[in-house]
């Protein structure tokens, strides 16, 4: 290569580098050769380059520029557009994660490496469903300034089975899901119906779904029954949230082989509390009793209080089928009409259940407590008990209120101690929500015949305080005491609750002020105190439910983790779940860890434990969603056939698609759709939690008392629809003004009523 050719090649490389810098600095912008040349020419760092170009003819510069741009296209760095323009190609990378949807309905995967969401291009989820683990090809978006991605493949399905209604035609069949979150019909070949008939509810699994296929192909694995029937719908609900309808045969066989008799050798390993006064307090319909209280009156005037918890880890061994199933379920599920236990019935209702008059193996936290409820000493370990009495909450409440009844002295002493512990918690900044629980009375077919409200009374609070004490002290023993003694943090399972976001506190404070209530937000303790005072002040007022719901939404969600940050709501530095191993898997983990550390074990590996914590949190959320869905089904069932009736209600939620209204008497919640508010077009005012009419300026605000007419109650969708009914007893009339389809504020050309001068203003 001659010197001239070599110099020319160096010039082209420098020219290419200079032009590429401009494209990289302006991703998404289309530039022709003149535009990019001008921008590069203005860069002082390219002075030497352009000294070589100054004396060259314009035609040569054009030819050289286009040659450089075409080389960059050939190298896959630029892409060629119309009219001789070019732009830089996005740098693609692969992102893996679970498919989710934000409040705007946009599909995304969270990129943990860069802490940003990656949105699917035009929400093209293709053959991926909510919760699936997927692979995305991600790149910066030129139009939205977001990071976007295209689906490459589905790595793992979140759901293996789907409940829905079977629709059979002459040549094919579909399973149609009632849950619009998944929004896909599964094609079922007629030879894969497995006995399912048209209109029935069934469960299907996907057998094939290629990325280019519009619908998945599947087969029916289980027929649930006729749609709308109670048992059918409850089972469909469990399948929808990923809870199995039965235990694996291997787990059932393991449970059956467990002996109920307690051997003398096992008794010798434990503290014997069979001679100490012991009792349980539980709901009237409870079948599994996983906690009992013992009490002894000590010579020094103090009390020895024992919190005895079913020793599930003694029976459920690591590596067993029972352990595997307990971990998979992670929690018991409490639907309106049934309990889906975490453990087979022999364990949950018999072997582990602390039934009265039977010897039972326990894991205990034993405390010496003085009359002021101060803990003097503590001991943790395994015990054997013999419960003297099983109280219902109502029976224990009667003893507290009347001072009469069995074990009255013991119950009254523990009640007094519990009250002092509760006061102590609140003085340190604990927050409480005395949420009213909606309960249904069901007939023999599971149909709701009545709705009633259940509140926590002193008997509930007695049990709560001693369970909190045990949970707190166990967590502090491992997380603080043992960690300090060993000079290193001992890995443990905590139940943590983060502080609320300041912005949410401010929003709550501003909204509460509209009702004349003041919330302090200048300190954590001040906020807690004023929030507790607010809960007292709003008791029985029209805004009670609304402000309580907003306050709850202000709080962070409690989760399981090995990384302790304390429990904000309880005002505890250390907190765990130790007291309910029959119905919660994390409690089983805590029992095992406590045993390990009491036996001088070294700190365990954090990674595997953290994964189990996350799974437990996820399953707890699913269980809560399933429980809420069962309530919605029963609410729809309760109102079914009462279409046209008028009810008093309160606006419990405000969204862009409508108003949620909770009925005063039954607490049933339904939706008034925006399209059914026919007197005006309404816009959402998020800051003030209300819908505002564009023409009338009529406002529907969170907490407003309203009268509604039942429009429909859909069992299959678990959905209640209302119509607004005005104070004069008439349905809101259709406005004479045309309805506006645009969502934009103040649409162009919309006229205000005539002014005094007879002119119409436009805006």
N, C-alpha and C positions, 0 to 999 in steps of 0.2 A: 504494500500500500504506500502510495506517494505521500510526501509531507502535506500536499494540498488536500488529498483525500482524507488523511488522518485528522487534519485540522477541521475539515468539514464535518467529519463524524463526531468529533468532540463538541462542535457547535450544535449539532442536532441533539446530542445528549443533554447539553446544558439547556437548550431551548425546550426540550421535552420536560425536563425537571421543573423549569420555571412555570410552564403552562399547567403542569400537573398540580403544583402548589395552589394555583388559583381554583382549580376544580375541587381540590380537597377542602379548601377553606369555604367553599360554597356548595355543599352537597345538595343535590336535587335541582340545582340551577342549570338551565340550558344556555350554552354560549356558542356562538359561531367563532370562526378564526379571528375576525376583527375584534370582537368583544374580549376574548381571552388575551389577545395580543396587547390590547390597550391596557388591561388591568395589570398584566405582567410587566409592561413597559413602565408603569407608574411606581413599581416597587424598586426602591433604591438599591436593594441587594443585587439587582440584575443589571447594574450599570455596565459592568465589563462585557456582559453578553450583548447588550444593545449597542455598544461601541463598535462591535463587529458587524451589526446589521444596519447601522445608520447610512452607510454608503451604498447599500444594495437597492436595486429597483423594487418598486412595490409589487410587481408581478412575481419576483423571486421570493419576496417575503411571504406572499400569499401561498405560493407553491410549497415553500418550506413549512409554513404553518399547517397547511392541510396534510402534508406528508407526515408531520409529527403526530397530528391528531389521529390519522388513520392507523399509524403504528400503535398508538395507545389503544385503539379499538381492537386491533389484531391481537394485542397482548391481553385483552380482557379487562383492561383498566377502565376504559370509557365505553359508553354505548352511543350509537349513532341514531339521532332523531331526525325529524323532518326539517326542511329548510336549512340544511347544512349545519345544524346545531348538535352539540355533544354535551353529555353530562357524565359524571363519575358513577360507575357501578357501585351499588352498596356492598360493603364488606359483610359477607354472610358468616354466621357462626351458628352452632347448634346449641339449643337450650332444651333442657329436660325438666318436666314438672307436671303438676296436676292441673287439669283444665278447670278453670273457675269462671264466674261471671260477676261483674261489678253491678252496682245499683242501676246503671244505665243499660244493662243487658249486654255489655260488650264482653266477648270471650277473650280470656287471657291466661297466660302461664306466668308465674312469678319467677323471675331470674334471680336466684339467691346470690349468685356470684357478684352481680352488679347492683343488687337491691332495687330492681325496677320491674314493672310488669311488661310482658311482651304480648301485644295484642294480635289476635289472629286477623289476617287481612280480610276486611269486610265480613268478619265473623264467620268465615268459612270453616266450620268445625268438621265438615265432611263426615267421616265415620268415627269421630271422637265424641264422647258424651261427658257431661259434667262429672268431675272427679277422676276421670281416666288419666293415667300417667302417659304423657305424649312426648314426642320429639318434634321440635320446631326448628326451621331454618330462619334465623332472626337477622334483621338488618334495620338501620335507621329509616323511618318513614319520611319521605320528602314532603308530603302534603299535610300531615298532622303533627309533626315534630314529636311523635311517639316512636317507640321501638316496635316494629311489627314483625310478624313471622308467618310462615306458611307451614301447614301441617305436613310432616314427613311420614310419620307412622305412629300408631298407637302401641305403646310399649306394654302396658298392663291395663286391663279393664278394672274400673272401680267396682262395678256391679257385674255379677255373674248371672243373676236371675232377675227377671222383670215380671211384676204382676200386672194384670190388665184384663180387659174384656176381649173375648174371642168373637171375631166376626167371620162367618163362614159363607162363602158363595159357592157356585157350582164347580169352579175350577181351582180355587185357591182360598186361603184363609189368612187373616191377620190377627195379631194380638195388639190391641190398642191400649196404651197406658193412660190411666187417669191423671197421672202426674205430668203436668206440662213442662216440668223441669227437664224431662228427657225428650219429650216431643218427637218421638220416632215410633213408627209402627213396625213390628217385626213380622216379616213374611213367613207364614207357616205352611209348608207343603201339606196337602190333605192326608198323606200317609204318616205325618208326624204330629197329628192332633192328639193321639193317645187317649181317645175317649172324650175329649172336650167338645161341648156342643155350643152352637151359636148363642151368644149372649151371656154365657157363663164367665165367671172369673177363673183365671188359671195363671200358672207361672210358666214362663218360657225362658230358655237359655239361648243365647246367640251361638250358632254353629259356624257361620261364615259371614264376614262383612269386609269386603275389599274396599280400599279407599275410593275407588271409582263408583261403587254401588250406592244408589240412593237409599235403599232400605236393607237392613240386615236380614239374613235368613236364620231361622231358628226352629226349635221344636218344643212342644209342650212337655214339661217335666212333672207337673202336678196340677190336678184340677181342684180348685178351692171350693167351688159350689156356685150357687145362683147369686148373681150380682144383687147387692142391696141387703142381703141377709147378714145379721149381726156377726156370726162366726166367720163367714166368708170375708167380710170387710176387715175384721180385726186381723185375720191371718194375712190378708193381702197387704195390710199396713206394715206388719212385721217384716214381710219379705221385701217390701219397698225400701225399708231402712236397713236392710242387711242382717236381720236377726233370724236365726234358724227356727223352724217350727218344732223341731224335736232334737233330742240329744243323740249323738252318734252311738251306735250299738256298743262300741268298745267302752265308751265312757259310762254308759248305763250298767254294763257288766262289772266294771271296776267298782262302781258305787254299790251294787248289790253284794259284792264280796266283802265290803267293809263290815266288820263286826261292831255291834253296838255295845257289847260288854267291855268294861274297862278293867284291865288286868291289874293285880296288886303291884307288879313291877312298875307300871306306869304311874300309879298313885304315889309311889315312893319318890318319884322324880319331881313332885309338885308340892306346893304349899296347899294344905288341906283346909278348905273353908266350908266344908259341909256342915259344920256345927255353928256357923256364923249366920245371923239373920240376913237373908238374901231374897231379893224380889225383882221382878221385871215390870215395866210399865210400857205398854204398846197400844197401837190402835185396836179397836174392837175386832176387826176382821183380819188381824195379823196372824200369819201361820209360822213365820220364821222369827225367832227371838234371838238376836245376836248380841244383846247386851243385857247385863244384870248388875244391880247395885247391892253391895253388902255394907253393913254398918255395925261398928262396935263402939260402945261408950267406954272411954279409957279412964283409968283412975285419976289422971291429972286434969280431968275436965275436958280434954280434947276428944276428937272423934277419929276413928280409923274408917275411912271410906274406901271401898274397893270398887273399881270399875272393871267388871269381868266380861271379857269378850270371847265369843265362840272361837275355839282354837282350830280354825279351818285348815291351817298349814300343817297340823298334825295328821290330817286325813288326806289332804290333797298334796301329793308328792310331786316335786319337780321332775319333769320328763314323762309323767303319766298322761294318759288320755284325758283324765279329769282336769289336769293342769292345762293342757293344750286348749280344751274347750272353754275353761274358765277365762283364760287369757283372751281367746278370740271374742267371747261375748263381752268381757270386761265389766259388765254391770247387769243387774236385773232391770227389767223394763216393767213399769207400772202403768198399764193401760186402764181405762175406766172400769172395765169389767173383769180384768184378770191380771195376774202377775206372771211374767215370763222370767223364771229364775236363772241366775248365773250358774247355779249348781243343780244337779238332779235332785228330785224331791226327797230321796232317802237322806241326802245330806242336809239340804236346806230346811226341810220341815221336821226331820227326825234326829239324825245322829248329831248334827251340829247345833240344832235349835235348843235354846236353854229353857226347856219346858219344865213347869213346876213338878216337884215330886220325883225328879230324876237326877242322878249323878251326871255331871257334864264336865268335859275338859275345856279349860279356858286359858286365855292369855290375859293377864291383869296388870292394871296400874293401881297400886295401893298407896294411899296418902294418909298421913296424920295431919289433921286440919284443926285449927283452933276455932273458938267461937266467932272470930272475926273473919273466918273463911281463909286465913293465911295458911299456906302449905308449910308444915314443919319438916316432914321427912317424906321421901318417895321411894318406892320399890317397884321394879318391873320384872315380871317373870310369869311362869306357868302355874296355874292353880287348878283345883278341882272343886266344884261347888254343888250345892243341892238347893235349888230355888224353893223357897217356902210358899211363895204366892205369886200368881200372875194377875197384875192389875191392868185394867184398861185405863186409858187417859181419863175417861169420865169418872171411873171409880176413885182414882187417885185425886182428881179434882174435888170430888165430894168430901174426901177426908180433909183436904186443905181448906175448903170453905167452911166445913162444919166442925172440924177438930175432933170428929168421931169416926170410928171404924177400925178395921184390922190394921195393925202396925202403925197406928196413928202417931205415936211418939217418934218413931223412926222417920216417917214421911214428913212430919212437921219440922223436925230438925234439918233434914236435907233441903226442904223448901226454904227455910230461913238462910241456910248457907248459900243456896243457889241464888237467892235474891241479892245477897251481898257480893257474890262473884260477878253477877250481872252489872250491878252498880259500879264495881271496880273496873270492869271492861269499858263501860261508857265513859268513865272519868278519864280513861287513857285514849279516848277517841274512837271507840268502836261505833259502828253504824248498824242500825237494825231496820228491817222492813217487815212489818207485821202484815204480810200479804194475805188477803182473804182467799181461801181455796174453794173452788167450785166443785161440788160433789153431786152425783146423780143417784137417785133411788131407782133401781131397775126391777122390772118384773121378771118372772121365771124365764122369759124368752130374751132377756137382755134389753128390753125396750125401756127407755127412760120415762118414768111416770111423774117424777118430781125433781126439782133442782133446789139444793140448799147450800148455804155458805158455811164453811168451817174455819174457825179462827183458833190460833194457838192460845192456850190458857196457861195458868201457872204450872199445871202438871207437865205440859209439853216443855215449858221453860226449865223445869227442874231437871228433866232428862238432858235437855240441850246443854245446860251449863256443865254438868259432870262429864258429858262426852267431849265438850270443848276443852275441859281441863285435861283429860287424858290425852287428847290429840296434841295439845300444846306442849305438855310436859314430856311426852315421848319424843317429839321433834327436837325440843331443847336439849334433852338428854344426849341424843346422838350428835345433833348439829352444833351444840355449844360445849357441853360438858366433856364428852368423849373427845371431841376435836381439840379442845384445849389441852386435855391430859396427854394426848398422843402427839401434839404439836403439828398436826396436819388435819385438814378437813376430811371428815369421814363421809363418803358418798351416801346419800339417803334420798328417799322419795318425799318431796314436800308438796303441800297444797298451797299454792301461792296466789296472791291477789294484788295486782299492780295498782298504783295510784291512778285516779281518773285524769284524763287529759284536761289541762286548764281551760281550753276552749269550750269543752262540754260543760264544765262547771259554770263558766260565764253565761252560756246559753240558758242553762237551768235557772241561774240567778235572775236573768232578765225576764224569763217567762214567769217565774214565781212572783216577781214584782208586779206583774199585771193583775194578780189576784190579791195584792197587798201583803205578800210575804217577803221577808228579807233573808237572804242567805249570805253568810260571810264566806269570802273566798280568799282572804289574805293569809290564812295559815291552814295547815292540815287539820289541826285540832279544832280550830274555829269553824271550819267547814263541816266537820263531823257533828259538832255540837248543834250548829244551826240546822243541819239536815235532820237530825233526830227531833229537834224542836218542831221543824216543819211537819214531820210525820204526825206529831201529836196535834198540832194546830189544825191540820186539814181533816182530822178524823170526823167523818159524818158530813163533810161539806161536799158540794157538787164537784169541786176540783180534786177531791181526794185521789180518785183512781188515776186521773191524768197526770198529776204531779208525781205520784208514786211511780208510775210507769216511766216518766221522764227521768226521775232520779235513778231508777234501776238502769236505764239505758246510759246514764252518765258514767256508771261504774264500769270498770274493766271486768273481763270474764275471769273467773278463777280457773286455774289449770294445774295439772300435775307436772312436776319437773324435778330434776336433781339440782337445779340452780336456785338456791334460796334467796328470795328478796323480801320475805315476810308476807303477812296477810293484812292488807290495808283495811278491809272492811271489819275485821275482828280486832284490829290494833294489836296483833301478835307479831313478834319478831321471828318466831319459829312456829310452824303449824304443819300438821300432816293429817292423814286419815288412817286411824288405827282401829276404829270402833265398829265397823260394819263389814267384816270380811265375807259374810254369807252373800252379800249383794254387791260388793265392790272389789274388783281385783287389786287395785292399789293397796288396799288394807292388807291383803295377803302378802304382797311384796314387803310392806312395812313390817309385818310380823316376822318374816324370814330374815330381813336385815337386822332387826332388833336381836333376834336369836344369835345371828352371826357375830354381832358386836359384843353381846353379853358373854359370848364364848371366846372373847379376845381375838376375834378375826380381824384381818387387815382390811383396809378400805377397799371396797369392791370397784370394778371397772365401771366408769360412768356411762360409756357409749351405749351399751346394750340396755342398760336401765333407763336411759333417757328415751330410747326408742319405745320401750314399753309404756313409759309415762305418756308419750304423745298418743300412742294407740288408745290408751285408756281415756284420755281427754276426748279424742275423736268419737269414741263409742258412747261416751257420756252425752255428748252433743246429739248424736243420733238418737239415743234413748229419749232425750228431752223432746226432740222433734216428733218422735213417734207418739209420745204421751200427749203432746199438744194436738196431733192429728186425730187421736182417738177422742179427745174432748170435742174437737170440731165436728167429728162424725156424730157424736151423741147430741150435740147442740142442734145440728141439722135434723136429726131424728126426732128430737123433742119438739121442734117447731113444724115438722112435716104435717101437712093437712090443715095448717092454720093460716094459709095464704089469705091476704085481705084484712087480717086483724091489725089493729093499731096498738103501738107500744110506746112507752116512754123510754128514752135512751139518752146516751151521752156520747159525744164524738170522742172516740178513743184513739183515732189515728187519722192523719191527713196525708194524702199522697197526690201525685199529679193525675192518677187515674180514678180517684174518688175519696169518699169519706168512710172510715170504719166507725160503726156505731155499736156500742155495748148497751144491751137492754138493762134497765135498772133492776128489775125483779130477778131475772134468770141469769144475768151476766153473759147471755149468748151474744156473740159478736158477728156482725154481718157488714156488707159493703153497700153503700149507695154509690153507684157508678156516676162519673162526671156526665156521661151522656144522658143520664136520667134526671139531671138538674136542668130542667128545660126552660127555666125563666131567664137564663143568661148564659154567657160563656165564662167559665171560671178558670183562673190562673192560680198556680201554687205559689204562695208566699212562704218560702221555707223558713225564713228567719222568725216569722211569727206563727208558724204552725197553723196556717189557715188557707182556705180557698177564697178568692176575692172575685166577685162578679165585675166584668169589664164595664157593663152599661149601668148596672144598678149600684155598684160598689157594695153589694151585700156580702157579708163575711160569714164563713163557717169556720169556727176556730176550735182547736183542740180543747175539750172540756165543756163545750157548749151543750146545754140541754136541748134535745130535739124530740119531736114526735115522728115516728116512722110507721110505714105500712109494710107488712111482710109481702114481698113480691114472689119469692120462691125459696125453697129449701131443697138443695140438691144433695142427696146422700152420696152418690158416687163421686162427686167432686168435693164432698165435705165443705159445701159452700152455701152461705146464706146471703140473699140479696134483699135489700130494702128499697123503698121509695120514700122520699122526703114528704112529710105531711105537715102543713103549716099550722100555726096556732089556732086558726079559725076552724080547723077540722077538714080542710080541703087539700086535695093534692096540689102541689105546686103547678101552676098553669104554664102552658106553653107561651113563651114570649112572642109578641107580635113582631119584634125586631128579628131580622134574619140572624141565624146562628153563624158564628165565625169558625171556620175550620182551621185557620192558621193558629199556631201556638205563640206567635210573636205578640209582644205587648203593643197595644195601641196600633192596630192594623191600619194601613193607609186607606183613606177614603171612608172610614167609619164615622158617621155623623153623630154629633151630640144633639140633644133636643134644641129646638129653636130658642134663641135668646129674645129679650124684650124687643129688640130692634127688628126681629123677624129674620135675622140672619142665622145661618147654621155654621158653626165652627167645625173645621176639619183638622185632624191631627194624625 
